[in-house]
Amino acid sequence: MDLEQLHKYGEELERRLRLKTYPIAIKMIEKESEIPAGAKRALKDMGTRMDICQAFATSRRDGTTMAMLLQDNWCCEPVIGFGLAAPPKEFMRGENRFPQDVASLEAGSHYAEDLPKLPSGKYIGVLSAPLSKTPFIPTRRHLRRLRTTGPLLLAREHKDGHDLNVNISSHAACVYGVVPSIKSGECHVAVPCRGDHYAAMAGDAEMIFSMPLSKLEEIIAGLRFLETTGSRLPRNYRMKKEPEHAESYFRIARLMACWITNSLYSESIIKAKRHLTPGRGI
């Protein structure tokens, strides 16, 4: 996949999902020569260190290509999670979380063990840029970070129908939003952490959806198909009694419950077909 196609997919995601910020491309780098021309370094170009969630927010809000190396980082958790440095024994003992967040050092050590981690020393930094104008191509296990989930989960399920199994944490959203997808090669969902809220202005209703590059075309195909059956944005919200559902819902309900009579079933199917006219929002 070349840059031109990536940019087109980025623009399509922006259009279909009506995002308030850019979906971003993320790439772990092994040497400084991989940093593209024009990328901003926090310490060198901005005169300050940053949390990686702030660098990601700069890319998704301002459209800036960011390059974060070890010396640019202000927060220790992504340094450990992205493998930019090895975790000290104090971190693994739980001292990063005890006593301010957990009841014991043992509980803190469980957090340290559970934190997703890339191999220490493999990468020197991380790049981020808007997908629609990224100057770099994320490789097989590098991903885009999106902040809307419902339509994306539907699109992911379109091909095989399986649930998405994820590990959710209240901490280190920058790590949980990136590393699990790199390690598994699958999509992932994460919750913005306190730092993401307090320091990087994540909204209360935001979620993080990540996908490896290998899943991008599947997600786009799923979004395109679902729009033809009514799942599209914008969506008009309403609370109706006995709301319309897809025909298959009523068919299964009739097999299980006596409240779906033949006449009610037929009437519901007529409403469902009218409601699910291609192109209509639900």
C-alpha positions as CSV (number, residue, x, y, z in Angstrom):
1,M,0.0,0.0,0.0
2,D,1.5,3.3,-1.0
3,L,1.2,6.8,0.6
4,E,-1.4,7.9,-2.0
5,Q,-3.7,5.1,-1.1
6,L,-3.2,5.6,2.7
7,H,-4.1,9.2,2.3
8,K,-7.3,8.3,0.4
9,Y,-8.2,5.8,3.1
10,G,-7.5,8.5,5.8
11,E,-9.8,11.0,4.0
12,E,-12.5,8.3,3.7
13,L,-12.4,7.5,7.4
14,E,-12.7,11.2,8.2
15,R,-15.7,11.5,5.9
16,R,-17.5,8.3,6.9
17,L,-16.9,8.6,10.7
18,R,-17.3,12.4,10.9
19,L,-14.4,12.6,13.3
20,K,-13.6,15.7,15.2
21,T,-9.9,15.0,15.0
22,Y,-7.6,13.2,12.5
23,P,-7.2,9.4,12.6
24,I,-3.5,9.0,13.0
25,A,-0.8,6.7,11.7
26,I,1.7,5.4,14.2
27,K,5.1,3.8,13.6
28,M,7.7,2.5,15.9
29,I,11.2,3.4,14.6
30,E,14.6,1.7,15.1
31,K,16.9,4.5,13.9
32,E,16.8,8.3,13.6
33,S,17.1,8.1,9.8
34,E,13.5,6.9,9.8
35,I,12.3,10.3,11.1
36,P,10.7,12.0,8.0
37,A,11.6,15.5,7.0
38,G,9.4,18.1,8.7
39,A,8.6,16.0,11.7
40,K,8.7,17.8,15.0
41,R,10.7,16.7,18.0
42,A,9.4,17.8,21.4
43,L,12.6,18.8,23.0
44,K,14.6,19.9,20.0
45,D,11.9,21.8,18.1
46,M,9.4,22.8,20.8
47,G,11.8,23.3,23.7
48,T,10.0,21.0,26.1
49,R,9.5,17.4,26.9
50,M,6.0,15.9,26.3
51,D,3.9,13.0,27.4
52,I,3.4,10.7,24.4
53,C,-0.4,11.2,24.7
54,Q,0.3,14.9,24.2
55,A,2.3,14.1,21.0
56,F,-0.5,11.9,19.7
57,A,-3.0,14.7,20.5
58,T,-0.8,17.2,18.6
59,S,-1.0,15.0,15.6
60,R,-4.7,14.3,15.8
61,R,-5.7,17.9,16.7
62,D,-3.2,20.0,14.8
63,G,-2.1,17.7,12.0
64,T,1.5,17.8,13.0
65,T,3.9,14.9,12.3
66,M,5.6,14.1,15.7
67,A,8.7,12.1,16.5
68,M,9.1,11.1,20.1
69,L,12.5,9.6,21.2
70,L,13.6,8.7,24.7
71,Q,14.8,12.2,25.6
72,D,11.6,13.8,24.4
73,N,9.4,11.9,26.9
74,W,8.1,13.3,30.1
75,C,6.1,10.2,31.2
76,C,7.8,7.0,32.2
77,E,5.0,4.5,31.4
78,P,5.2,4.7,27.5
79,V,9.0,4.7,27.8
80,I,8.6,1.2,29.4
81,G,5.6,0.1,27.3
82,F,7.2,1.1,24.0
83,G,10.6,-0.5,25.0
84,L,12.5,2.7,24.8
85,A,14.2,1.8,28.1
86,A,14.1,-1.3,30.4
87,P,11.8,-1.0,33.5
88,P,13.7,-0.6,36.7
89,K,13.1,-3.1,39.5
90,E,11.2,-0.5,41.5
91,F,8.7,-0.2,38.7
92,M,8.2,-4.0,38.6
93,R,7.9,-4.1,42.4
94,G,4.8,-1.8,42.1
95,E,6.2,1.4,43.4
96,N,4.9,3.3,40.4
97,R,1.3,2.7,41.6
98,F,1.5,2.2,45.3
99,P,0.4,3.9,47.5
100,Q,-1.5,6.5,45.4
101,D,-3.6,4.1,43.3
102,V,-3.6,0.6,44.7
103,A,-3.9,-1.0,48.1
104,S,-0.5,-2.7,48.3
105,L,2.9,-3.1,46.6
106,E,1.7,-6.5,45.4
107,A,-1.3,-4.9,43.6
108,G,1.2,-2.4,42.1
109,S,3.4,-5.2,40.9
110,H,0.4,-6.8,39.2
111,Y,-0.2,-3.5,37.3
112,A,3.5,-3.5,36.3
113,E,3.3,-7.1,35.1
114,D,0.1,-6.5,33.1
115,L,1.3,-3.4,31.3
116,P,1.8,-4.4,27.6
117,K,5.5,-4.0,26.7
118,L,7.5,-4.1,23.5
119,P,11.1,-5.6,23.8
120,S,13.5,-3.2,25.4
121,G,16.1,-1.8,23.1
122,K,14.4,-2.7,19.8
123,Y,12.9,0.8,19.1
124,I,14.3,4.2,19.7
125,G,11.1,6.2,19.3
126,V,7.6,6.5,17.9
127,L,6.2,8.6,15.0
128,S,2.6,9.9,14.7
129,A,0.9,11.8,11.9
130,P,-2.6,12.2,10.4
131,L,-3.4,9.2,8.3
132,S,-4.7,11.5,5.5
133,K,-1.3,13.1,5.0
134,T,1.2,10.9,6.7
135,P,4.8,11.1,5.3
136,F,5.6,7.6,6.4
137,I,4.0,4.1,5.7
138,P,3.2,2.2,8.9
139,T,4.6,-1.4,8.4
140,R,2.8,-4.7,9.1
141,R,2.4,-4.2,12.8
142,H,2.0,-0.4,13.0
143,L,-1.3,1.2,13.3
144,R,-3.8,4.0,13.2
145,R,-5.4,5.4,16.3
146,L,-9.1,6.4,16.0
147,R,-11.4,7.9,18.6
148,T,-14.8,6.5,17.7
149,T,-15.7,2.8,18.2
150,G,-19.3,1.8,17.4
151,P,-19.1,1.9,13.5
152,L,-15.6,0.6,13.6
153,L,-16.5,-2.4,15.7
154,L,-19.4,-3.1,13.3
155,A,-17.0,-2.8,10.4
156,R,-14.4,-5.1,12.0
157,E,-17.1,-7.8,12.6
158,H,-18.4,-7.6,9.0
159,K,-15.9,-10.2,7.7
160,D,-16.0,-13.0,10.3
161,G,-18.6,-11.9,13.0
162,H,-16.3,-12.6,15.9
163,D,-16.2,-10.5,19.0
164,L,-13.1,-8.3,19.7
165,N,-11.4,-9.6,22.9
166,V,-9.4,-6.8,24.7
167,N,-7.7,-6.1,28.0
168,I,-8.9,-2.8,29.4
169,S,-6.9,-0.7,31.9
170,S,-7.4,2.7,33.6
171,H,-3.8,3.5,33.0
172,A,-1.3,4.3,30.1
173,A,-3.8,4.7,27.3
174,C,-0.9,5.5,24.9
175,V,0.4,2.1,25.6
176,Y,-2.8,0.1,25.7
177,G,-3.9,2.0,22.5
178,V,-0.9,0.9,20.6
179,V,1.2,-2.0,21.9
180,P,-1.5,-4.8,22.1
181,S,-2.3,-4.3,18.4
182,I,1.4,-4.3,17.5
183,K,1.9,-7.6,19.4
184,S,-1.2,-9.4,18.3
185,G,-1.7,-8.1,14.7
186,E,-5.4,-7.5,15.6
187,C,-7.6,-4.5,16.3
188,H,-7.8,-3.2,19.9
189,V,-9.9,-0.8,22.0
190,A,-8.6,1.3,24.9
191,V,-9.9,3.8,27.4
192,P,-8.3,7.2,27.7
193,C,-6.4,7.4,31.0
194,R,-6.2,10.2,33.5
195,G,-3.1,11.6,31.8
196,D,-4.9,11.5,28.4
197,H,-7.8,13.4,29.9
198,Y,-5.8,15.9,32.1
199,A,-2.8,16.5,29.9
200,A,-3.9,15.7,26.4
201,M,-7.5,16.9,26.5
202,A,-9.3,13.6,25.7
203,G,-13.0,14.0,26.0
204,D,-15.2,12.1,28.5
205,A,-17.0,10.2,25.8
206,E,-13.9,9.2,23.8
207,M,-12.5,5.7,23.2
208,I,-9.5,4.6,21.3
209,F,-9.7,2.1,18.4
210,S,-6.4,0.8,16.9
211,M,-5.8,-1.5,14.0
212,P,-2.8,-2.9,12.3
213,L,-2.2,-1.8,8.7
214,S,-3.2,-5.3,7.5
215,K,-6.8,-4.7,8.8
216,L,-7.3,-1.2,7.2
217,E,-8.8,-2.4,3.9
218,E,-11.1,-4.8,5.8
219,I,-12.4,-2.0,8.0
220,I,-12.9,0.3,5.0
221,A,-14.8,-2.5,3.1
222,G,-17.0,-3.1,6.2
223,L,-17.8,0.6,6.6
224,R,-18.8,0.8,2.9
225,F,-21.0,-2.2,3.2
226,L,-22.7,-1.2,6.4
227,E,-23.7,2.2,4.9
228,T,-25.8,0.3,2.3
229,T,-27.8,-1.3,5.1
230,G,-28.5,1.9,7.0
231,S,-25.5,2.0,9.5
232,R,-24.1,5.4,8.7
233,L,-23.4,8.8,10.2
234,P,-25.0,11.2,11.0
235,R,-27.4,9.3,13.1
236,N,-30.6,10.8,14.5
237,Y,-31.2,9.6,18.1
238,R,-34.7,8.8,19.3
239,M,-36.3,6.6,22.0
240,K,-39.3,4.8,20.6
241,K,-41.5,2.1,22.1
242,E,-41.2,-1.2,20.3
243,P,-38.5,0.3,17.9
244,E,-37.8,-1.2,14.5
245,H,-35.2,-4.0,14.2
246,A,-33.8,-6.0,11.3
247,E,-36.0,-8.7,9.9
248,S,-33.7,-11.4,11.3
249,Y,-34.3,-10.1,14.9
250,F,-38.0,-10.5,14.6
251,R,-37.7,-13.9,13.0
252,I,-35.5,-15.2,15.9
253,A,-37.8,-13.5,18.5
254,R,-40.8,-15.3,17.0
255,L,-39.0,-18.7,17.4
256,M,-38.5,-18.0,21.1
257,A,-41.4,-15.9,22.4
258,C,-45.1,-16.0,22.2
259,W,-45.4,-12.2,22.1
260,I,-44.4,-12.2,18.4
261,T,-47.6,-13.3,16.7
262,N,-47.9,-13.9,13.0
263,S,-49.7,-10.6,12.4
264,L,-47.3,-8.6,14.6
265,Y,-44.3,-10.3,12.9
266,S,-45.6,-9.3,9.4
267,E,-46.2,-5.7,10.5
268,S,-42.8,-5.5,12.1
269,I,-41.1,-6.8,9.0
270,I,-42.8,-4.2,6.9
271,K,-41.5,-1.5,9.3
272,A,-38.0,-3.0,9.4
273,K,-37.7,-3.1,5.6
274,R,-38.8,0.5,5.3
275,H,-36.5,1.6,8.1
276,L,-33.5,-0.2,6.7
277,T,-33.7,1.3,3.2
278,P,-30.1,1.6,1.9
279,G,-28.6,4.9,2.8
280,R,-30.8,5.7,5.7
281,G,-29.3,6.2,9.1
282,I,-30.2,4.1,12.1
